[in-house]
Amino acid sequence: MNKISLEELSSSGSNNPAKFRSGLLLPISIFIILFAGSFSGTFAQQVNLLALSKSDHILAIVDPVTLKVIAKVPVGNDPHEVIASADGKTAYVSITGGGRSHEIDVIDLVALKRLPDIDTRPLIGPHGLDFAGGKLYFSAEGAKAVGRYDPATGKLDWSMGTGQDRTHMVYVTRDEKNIYTTNVNAGTVSLLTDMLLPQGPPPPGAPMQQGPPPTGAGGPPPMGGPRREWIQTLIPVSRGSEGFDVSPDGKQLWTAAADDGKIAIIDLPTRKLVATLDAKAMGANRLKFTPDGKRVLVSSLRSGDFFVFDATSHIEIKRLNISHGGAGILIDADGSRAFVGCTGDNYVAIIDLKKLEVIGHLDIGGGPDGLAWAVIP
């Protein structure tokens, strides 16, 4: 590239200094904006990797760049899953206790200390976790239900029973209108939807409205008027279906079964099972879509195999043996790496998703399982 001096720019342009300055400052300003933008994109967020040790009962906070453990915070016995609040400052850890516990631990990720626990009673056996709309959602295995905790009020403010045995993992859409959960022993997937039901007659056995109308109201609403209600759709799948994920476009739910190694694919708009893949992923424990939606990753707690499937063709692309038992899966936002909690080998395996090979191990304590990102904007 030919170099152009400021003098050449001046002589080749107008003799008007103001015009020259405006012509020069424009590209310089664009350069500064682009330069600053690149740095703001790099440093705007602080990201930590959260990893649970089931045997040592600790939550490890890890720098995902250096792969150094920043801190380890004690948690209760039998920790299973972890999730972070939207601001990345608080972590929640489910203490399942074989379906008999009623404890979710709370960790301050800034002060790196444990805060008072959440008592989930009467919803016992908390396991799967999600965070949406500023609230914590959880499954309750022992209660066959899902519940919601509001950190602002410190109270459980909503719950719904599934009636299904071992309600396990949970996923909440960002608009909080849909909640999906797997029921492991029942061999079903619950699709819970917040719906506005049209006007019609009251359901059989519905109680008659009693008492005076609310202050300022013109009278009680007519019986059978429009109302909001959570509706459950049950989709039969293989028994042992546990780990699941929703495609990035929100159109499909895939779940893998430990018992027969099959993967069920549910079309969410129609709420129907559209395919069952004989994936032979025996002992399947967790399943995740890559951020671009092109691949599906499955870990096996029984064999330690790690499966990679094409999300469109449903063909197995790769099978790696990474440990004696793989559990929680976490993927980088750019889809470059996957972290897998290898419970039986006491490490987190790091997998290069472009080369599809193990590139390292992370020691966070005995029996690694649940993994999550904590992103501070």
Sequence and secondary structure as in RCSB ss.txt:
>XXXX:A:sequence
MNKISLEELSSSGSNNPAKFRSGLLLPISIFIILFAGSFSGTFAQQVNLLALSKSDHILAIVDPVTLKVIAKVPV
GNDPHEVIASADGKTAYVSITGGGRSHEIDVIDLVALKRLPDIDTRPLIGPHGLDFAGGKLYFSAEGAKAVGRYD
PATGKLDWSMGTGQDRTHMVYVTRDEKNIYTTNVNAGTVSLLTDMLLPQGPPPPGAPMQQGPPPTGAGGPPPMGG
PRREWIQTLIPVSRGSEGFDVSPDGKQLWTAAADDGKIAIIDLPTRKLVATLDAKAMGANRLKFTPDGKRVLVSS
LRSGDFFVFDATSHIEIKRLNISHGGAGILIDADGSRAFVGCTGDNYVAIIDLKKLEVIGHLDIGGGPDGLAWAV
IP
>XXXX:A:secstr
     HHHHHHHS S HHHHHHHHHHHHHHHHHHHHHHHHHHHS EEEEEEEETTTTEEEEE TTT  EEEEEE 
 SSEEEEEE TTSSEEEEEE GGGT  EEEEEETTTTEEEEEEE TTS SEEEEEEETTEEEEEETTTTEEEEEE
TTTTEEEEEEE   TTEEEEEE TTSSEEEEEETTTTEEEEEEEEEE S    TT     S   TT SS   TT 
 EEEEEEEEEE  TTEEEEEE TTSSEEEEEETTT  EEEEETTTTEEEEEE    TTEEEEEE TTSSEEEEEE
TTT EEEEEETTT  EEEEEE SS EEEEEE TTSSEEEEEEGGGTEEEEEETTTTEEEEEE  SSSEEEEEEEE
E 
